[in-house]
Amino acid sequence: MWGNMMGGWGYGGYGSGGYWIMGLGMLVFWIGIIVLGVYLFRRNASHIPKGGVFNNSALDILRERYARGEIDSAEFQSRKADLERK
């Protein structure tokens, strides 16, 4: 009764037609979330090295082991000479 008296802005009529706008808004929201997720995944995936390990050269690894104290100077020099010959 009140819906007809108020020009169709109550239950039914024009008032219920606004729900499609909310549905459209939710669709846009979820598409935005998915696009953002794909963007962040691809951006972070570009920082992951191929094969799951960093492509350090053998000489870089040798320098790191020497810096950590895993090998002494004599062993470092010997292995460095071996690597430079190859």
N, C-alpha and C positions, 0 to 999 in steps of 0.2 A: 504494500500500500504506500509506504513512504517513498519507495523508489520511483513510483510513477508521479508522485506529487513533487518530487525534487528534480524533475526533468531527466530522470534516468541515471542519476549519479549515485544511486544506492546499490542494493544487491541486484546484480544483473545489469543490463543496460551498458552504459559506457564505463562504469566504475570497474567492472571485472576485466575489461580489455587491457588494463595496465599491466596485467601479469606477464604478458608476452615481452614487455620491455624489461622486466626483472629477469626473465629467462634469457633474453638476449644479453643482458649485462653479465649474467653468470657465465654464459658461453664465452664472451669476450674475456672475462676474468681468467677462466681456466685455459683458454688458448694462450693468453699472456704468460701464465705460470709455466706452461709446457715449453713455450718458446724461450723463456728465460732459463729454464732448466737445461735445454739443449745447448743454448749459448754458453752457459757456465761449464757444462760438461766438455764441450769442444775446446773451450779456452784452456781448461785445466789438462785435458788430454794431450794438448800440444806440448806440454812440459814434461810428459812422461817419455823417457828415452825408448827407442825401439829395442825390443828384446828384453825390456824390463831392467836393464843394467845401464849405467852410464858408460859411454864409450871413451873411457880413459885409455890413453896409450900406456904401454907397458912401462915406459920411463916415468910417467906420472905416478903410476902405482908404486914403482920403486922409490920414488921421492917421498911419497906419503909414508911408506913403511919405514924409511930412514928417519923421517921427521917424528914418527911415533916411537922411535927407539926399538923397533922390532929387529932391525939389523944394524950392524956396526959399520964404521966408515970403510973398512977394508972390503967387507962383503958388498957394500954399496958400489964402491969403485969397480970391483970385479964384475958385478952384474951389469953395471952401466956400460963398461967396455964391451961385454958380450952383446948387449942390445944394440950398441952403435955399430958393431960389425955386421949385423944382419940387415 
